[in-house]
Amino acid sequence: MPDRRQPDSPTDDNPFAAPPEGRPDQPWQPRSGGDGGKEDGPKDGDGRRGPTRWDPTDPIQRRARYALLAGMWGFFFGIFGIPSVGLLLGALALYWGISALRGKPATAAASTTPDAPAAPGGLAALGPAARPQRTAAVSGLVTASLAILLAMSSYALQLAYKDFYVCRDDALTQSAELQCNTLLPNNFVGDILKVRQ
């Protein structure tokens, strides 16, 4: 059987290879791209470099991130049985998500004149950099809707089974608390809400 050794690859392409003998060490330098060291990043129609990163001074990007965080925490508070905080965070996330999708960037709002053509509003004004911000805003809207739904369903259960909740909160002993289970219906909701021994 013939020997199938692979030919040695040149070490010029390996950034971790030791330098050849007799050649002095060189400090690390970032690799240049194939465009001869030009700036990378998306460019708008005028050829200027567009925004490519998270800019905390931009209110649209800030609101998109706030919407995601508030919606996520509102959903968690709704799951863990604190509907008032979940409702508050869900409402804030809904407001921030909608304002991020519809708002105008500060630079576009400051430079508007009556005879100038209308600039794109909301995240569309950011161009290609809007994709992660749009994802954050939409995710914030989804989690905010879930947080509000959880909070409203919790309040609806407390209203529908008010006698049970009052009995359970007023019970002084474990046996008195267990007797409150008779106020619940014999269905799936009653099995979830009933007091366990």
Backbone hydrogen bonds, N-H to C=O, Kabsch-Sander energy under -0.5 kcal/mol:
donor,donor_aa,acceptor,acceptor_aa,energy
13,D,10,P,-0.9
17,A,14,N,-1.0
23,R,20,P,-1.8
36,G,33,G,-1.1
44,D,48,R,-2.0
47,G,44,D,-1.7
50,G,42,P,-3.3
58,D,55,D,-1.6
62,R,58,D,-2.2
63,R,59,P,-2.4
64,A,60,I,-2.0
65,R,61,Q,-2.0
66,Y,62,R,-2.7
67,A,63,R,-2.5
68,L,64,A,-1.7
69,L,65,R,-2.5
70,A,66,Y,-3.0
71,G,67,A,-2.3
72,M,68,L,-2.2
73,W,69,L,-2.5
74,G,70,A,-2.5
75,F,71,G,-2.0
76,F,72,M,-2.0
77,F,73,W,-2.6
78,G,74,G,-1.9
79,I,75,F,-2.1
80,F,76,F,-2.4
81,G,78,G,-0.9
82,I,77,F,-2.9
86,G,82,I,-1.9
87,L,83,P,-2.6
88,L,84,S,-1.9
89,L,85,V,-2.7
90,G,86,G,-2.2
91,A,87,L,-2.3
92,L,88,L,-2.3
93,A,89,L,-2.6
94,L,90,G,-2.1
95,Y,91,A,-2.2
96,W,92,L,-2.9
97,G,93,A,-2.6
98,I,94,L,-2.2
99,S,95,Y,-2.5
100,A,96,W,-1.9
101,L,97,G,-1.8
102,R,98,I,-1.7
103,G,99,S,-2.2
109,A,105,P,-2.4
110,A,106,A,-1.8
111,S,107,T,-1.2
112,T,109,A,-0.6
116,A,113,T,-1.0
122,G,103,G,-3.2
124,A,121,G,-1.0
125,A,122,G,-1.4
126,L,123,L,-1.3
127,G,124,A,-1.0
129,A,126,L,-1.2
130,A,127,G,-1.9
131,R,128,P,-1.2
133,Q,129,A,-0.6
134,R,130,A,-3.2
135,T,131,R,-2.2
136,A,132,P,-2.1
137,A,133,Q,-2.5
138,V,134,R,-2.7
139,S,135,T,-2.5
140,G,136,A,-2.2
141,L,137,A,-2.0
142,V,138,V,-2.3
143,T,139,S,-2.6
144,A,140,G,-2.3
145,S,141,L,-2.2
146,L,142,V,-2.0
147,A,143,T,-2.4
148,I,144,A,-2.6
149,L,145,S,-2.3
150,L,146,L,-2.6
151,A,147,A,-2.3
152,M,148,I,-2.7
153,S,149,L,-2.3
154,S,150,L,-2.1
155,Y,151,A,-2.4
156,A,152,M,-2.4
157,L,153,S,-2.2
158,Q,154,S,-2.1
159,L,155,Y,-1.8
160,A,156,A,-2.6
161,Y,157,L,-2.5
162,K,159,L,-0.9
165,Y,161,Y,-2.0
166,V,162,K,-2.6
167,C,163,D,-2.4
168,R,164,F,-2.8
169,D,165,Y,-2.2
170,D,166,V,-1.9
171,A,167,C,-1.0
177,E,173,T,-1.8
178,L,174,Q,-2.0
179,Q,175,S,-1.5
180,C,176,A,-0.6
180,C,177,E,-0.8
181,N,178,L,-1.4
182,T,179,Q,-1.4
183,L,180,C,-1.8
184,L,181,N,-1.4
187,N,185,P,-1.6
191,D,187,N,-2.0
192,I,188,F,-1.6
193,L,189,V,-2.4
194,K,190,G,-1.7
